[in-house]
C-alpha cells in the first residue's frame, strides 16, 4: 500500500527539521503578500533556508501563491516565481490563473498544485486544471468522504486532503473589523497584524467562538472547531489519496510537532497492518485530545455529513 505524503505547515524555519524528523514528508510555506492563511510568514531568505533544510532531509517544499490578486500585484508575480524556480522549491500552490500563466512563461518546469479552497468539489474540475498544467488538486474542505473517494477514483492528478486543523469559513479583502471599530470611534491596534490570537467572534446561541484576524489579504474568520480524523483515515488510505495535510494555523510549534508525530504513527500503522491500526486508533484519538487546547473542540468536519454544504 502506498503511503501518502504527510504535509504540514511550519511556523518558522526552525520548525522544518524537527517536523521532518517526526514524520513530515513535505511542508508548505510562503510570504503573506502572495499567500492566504499561512502558519508562518517566510521571507525570501527564509524560503531559501527552508528549502535547503528540507531537501537535505529528503522532504519537499511547496510555496503558496494562492492569494486573491488584484491588478497592482500582477507585476510582482514574475520576479517571485523566478526566485522560487532558482531556489528549487518543489511546487507552487495557486488558485488564480494569473499564477499559472506566469509560471508557464517564467518557470515552465515548475510543478503546480491547484488550490482555490472552495471550488475543488468534483473530479471533472480537478482534471480540467490538470490539463491546464496542475499536477495536484487540493480538495475543498466541505466534501464528504464518499465524494473524496469518487474524485480520487476519477482524477488524472494527485489529490490532497486536509485531515487536521481549523478551516476558513469566510474571507473578505476589506478590513472589516478595523472599519467597524473606526465607525464605533475605537482604535483597533491589531488591525493589519497577521494572525492576532486575541480576536474572537462569539455566537452565544450556539456557544461557538470563531477566531478572526486581519492581514495584508483582508479579514479571515475561521471554524470554531478543529477537524480531526486520525481514527478515520482507512478509506482514504485504501483509495490512495496522495497527500494528507495538517494545518497548524494559529497553533504553536509544539502542537504541530505532536500532531505530525501522531498522524505519522497512524499512517504507518495502517499501511503496515490495518488490524493494528483499528485496535489502536481510539488511543491515537485520545492522544490528540490530550494535546488539544481546552478552548478548541474537535470534530470530523464535513467528512461524514450527508450533504456537501
C-alpha positions in Angstrom: 0.0 0.0 0.0 1.3 3.4 -1.0 1.9 5.8 1.9 0.5 9.3 1.4 2.6 12.4 1.7 2.3 14.0 5.2 2.1 17.7 4.5 2.5 20.2 7.4 2.6 23.9 7.9 5.7 25.2 9.9 5.6 28.5 11.7 9.3 29.3 11.1 12.5 27.9 9.5 13.4 26.4 12.9 10.4 24.2 12.7 11.4 22.5 9.5 14.0 19.9 10.6 12.1 18.8 13.8 8.8 18.3 11.8 10.6 16.2 9.2 12.3 14.2 12.0 8.9 13.2 13.5 7.4 12.2 10.1 6.5 15.1 7.8 7.4 14.4 4.2 6.5 17.9 2.9 6.0 21.4 4.1 4.0 24.4 2.8 5.4 27.9 3.4 5.2 31.3 1.7 5.0 35.0 2.0 1.9 36.7 3.2 1.9 39.1 0.2 1.3 36.2 -2.1 -0.5 33.6 0.1 -3.5 33.0 2.2 -3.6 31.9 5.9 -0.1 30.7 6.4 1.1 29.2 9.7 4.1 31.5 9.4 5.3 34.3 7.1 8.5 33.4 5.3 10.8 36.0 3.7 12.8 35.1 0.6 15.9 34.3 2.6 13.8 32.0 4.9 12.3 30.3 1.9 15.8 29.5 0.7 16.9 28.3 4.1 13.8 26.1 4.5 14.3 24.6 1.0 17.9 23.7 1.8 17.0 22.1 5.1 14.0 20.1 3.8 15.9 18.8 0.7 18.8 17.7 2.8 16.4 15.6 4.8 14.6 14.3 1.8 11.4 16.3 2.2 9.6 18.6 -0.3 8.8 22.3 -0.1 5.7 23.8 -1.6 5.3 27.6 -1.7 1.8 29.1 -1.5 0.8 31.7 -4.1 -3.0 31.4 -3.6 -3.9 34.9 -2.6 -6.6 36.9 -4.3 -4.5 39.0 -6.8 -5.6 42.5 -8.0 -4.1 44.3 -10.9 -1.5 46.1 -8.8 0.0 42.8 -7.7 0.4 41.3 -11.1 3.7 42.9 -11.9 5.3 41.3 -8.8 4.5 37.8 -9.9 7.2 37.1 -12.5 10.1 38.0 -10.2 8.8 36.0 -7.3 8.1 32.9 -9.5 11.6 33.2 -11.0 13.0 33.4 -7.5 11.2 30.2 -6.4 12.4 28.5 -9.5 16.0 29.4 -8.8 15.6 28.3 -5.2 14.4 24.9 -6.3 11.1 24.6 -4.5 9.1 21.5 -5.4 5.8 23.2 -6.3 3.8 26.4 -6.3 0.3 26.3 -4.9 -2.0 28.5 -6.9 -5.7 29.4 -7.3 -5.5 32.4 -9.7 -4.9 31.6 -13.4 -2.5 34.6 -13.4 0.0 32.5 -11.4 -0.4 29.6 -13.8 0.2 31.8 -16.9 3.2 33.4 -15.3 4.7 30.0 -14.3 4.3 28.8 -17.9 6.2 31.9 -19.1 8.8 32.3 -16.4 9.3 28.8 -14.9 7.8 26.3 -17.3 9.2 23.3 -15.4 7.8 24.3 -12.1 5.2 21.9 -10.7 1.8 23.4 -9.8 -0.8 22.5 -7.2 -4.3 23.9 -7.8 -5.9 25.2 -4.6 -8.9 27.6 -4.5 -10.0 26.3 -1.1 -13.7 26.1 -2.0 -14.3 25.2 -5.7 -12.4 21.8 -5.9 -15.6 19.8 -5.4 -15.6 17.4 -8.4 -13.2 15.3 -10.4 -14.1 17.0 -13.7 -12.9 20.4 -12.5 -9.8 18.8 -10.9 -9.0 17.2 -14.3 -9.6 20.5 -16.1 -6.9 22.2 -14.1 -4.7 19.1 -14.6 -5.0 19.6 -18.3 -4.1 23.2 -17.9 -0.9 22.3 -16.1 -1.6 21.4 -12.5 -0.1 18.2 -11.1 -2.3 18.2 -8.0 -5.8 19.3 -6.9 -6.3 20.4 -3.2 -9.9 19.4 -2.4 -12.4 21.7 -0.8 -12.9 21.1 3.0 -16.7 20.9 2.6 -16.6 17.5 0.9 -17.8 14.3 2.5 -15.8 11.0 2.4 -17.8 9.4 -0.5 -17.2 12.5 -2.7 -13.5 12.5 -1.9 -13.1 8.8 -2.8 -15.1 9.2 -6.0 -12.9 12.2 -7.0 -9.8 10.2 -6.4 -11.1 7.3 -8.5 -11.6 9.6 -11.5 -8.8 12.0 -11.0 -6.0 12.4 -13.5 -4.0 14.5 -11.0 -2.7 14.0 -7.4 -5.3 14.6 -4.7 -4.6 16.4 -1.4 -7.0 16.4 1.5 -6.8 18.3 4.8 -7.2 15.9 7.7 -6.5 18.1 10.7 -6.8 21.7 11.9 -9.1 24.6 11.6 -10.6 25.7 8.3 -11.6 29.1 6.8 -15.3 30.0 6.9 -15.1 33.5 5.4 -12.7 35.9 3.8 -13.0 39.5 2.6 -10.3 41.7 1.1 -11.7 44.5 3.3 -10.5 45.2 6.9 -14.0 44.6 8.3 -13.2 44.6 12.0 -10.9 47.6 11.8 -13.5 49.5 9.8 -16.2 48.6 12.3 -14.0 49.8 15.2 -13.3 53.0 13.4 -17.0 53.5 12.9 -17.5 53.0 16.6 -14.8 55.6 17.3 -12.4 53.0 18.7 -8.8 52.3 17.8 -8.2 48.7 16.8 -4.5 48.3 17.5 -4.4 44.8 15.9 -5.7 45.9 12.5 -3.3 44.6 9.9 -1.3 42.5 12.3 -1.1 39.0 10.9 -3.0 36.2 12.8 -3.5 38.0 16.0 -4.7 35.4 18.5 -6.9 37.7 20.7 -9.8 38.4 18.3 -12.8 36.1 18.6 -16.4 36.2 17.2 -18.7 34.7 19.8 -22.1 33.2 18.9 -23.8 32.8 22.3 -26.8 30.9 20.8 -24.5 28.1 19.7 -21.8 28.8 22.2 -19.3 28.9 19.3 -16.2 31.0 19.2 -14.7 31.9 15.7 -11.1 33.1 15.5 -10.7 36.2 13.4 -7.8 38.2 12.2 -6.8 40.8 9.6 -3.7 40.9 7.5 -2.5 42.1 4.1 -5.1 39.9 2.5 -8.1 41.2 4.4 -10.3 39.7 7.1 -10.4 35.9 7.9 -12.9 34.1 10.0 -12.1 30.6 11.0 -14.0 27.5 12.1 -15.0 27.2 15.8 -13.6 23.6 16.0 -10.6 21.8 14.6 -11.1 19.0 12.1 -9.6 15.6 13.2 -9.9 12.3 11.5 -6.9 10.4 12.8 -9.2 7.5 13.6 -10.9 7.6 10.2 -8.1 7.5 7.7 -8.6 4.0 6.4 -10.9 4.7 3.5 -8.7 7.4 2.1 -5.6 5.3 2.6 -7.3 2.4 0.7 -8.3 4.8 -2.0 -4.7 6.0 -2.5 -5.1 9.7 -1.6 -1.8 11.3 -2.4 -1.4 13.8 0.4 -2.7 14.4 3.9 -2.4 17.9 5.2 -2.2 19.0 8.8 -3.0 22.7 9.0 -1.3 24.3 12.0 -2.5 27.9 11.6 -2.9 29.6 15.0 -1.2 26.7 16.7 2.3 26.7 18.2 5.2 24.6 17.2 4.8 22.0 20.0 1.2 21.3 18.9 2.1 20.9 15.2 5.0 18.7 16.1 2.9 16.4 18.3 0.1 16.2 15.7 2.6 15.4 13.0 4.1 12.5 15.0 0.6 11.1 15.8 -0.5 11.2 12.2 2.8 9.6 11.1 2.1 6.8 13.6 -1.5 6.4 12.3 -0.4 6.2 8.6 2.4 3.8 9.3 0.2 1.5 11.4 -2.5 1.2 8.8 -0.1 0.7 5.8 1.8 -1.9 7.7 -1.1 -3.7 9.4 -4.7 -2.4 9.2 -5.8 -4.6 12.1 -3.2 -3.0 14.4 -4.4 0.5 13.3 -8.0 -0.5 14.1 -7.1 -1.7 17.5 -5.1 1.5 18.3 -7.0 4.3 16.6 -9.0 5.1 19.7 -5.8 5.5 21.6 -4.4 7.8 18.9 -7.6 10.0 19.1 -7.3 10.1 22.9 -3.7 11.3 22.5 -4.8 14.1 20.1 -7.5 15.1 22.6 -4.9 15.3 25.4 -2.9 17.8 23.3 -5.8 19.8 22.0 -6.3 23.3 23.5 -9.2 23.5 26.0 -10.9 26.2 24.0 -10.9 24.3 20.7 -13.2 21.3 20.4 -12.6 18.6 17.8 -15.0 17.3 15.1 -14.8 15.4 11.8 -15.5 18.4 9.6 -17.7 17.5 6.6 -16.3 14.0 6.1 -19.4 12.2 7.3 -22.1 14.7 6.5 -24.8 13.6 4.1 -24.9 17.0 2.4 -21.8 18.7 0.9 -22.6 22.2 2.2 
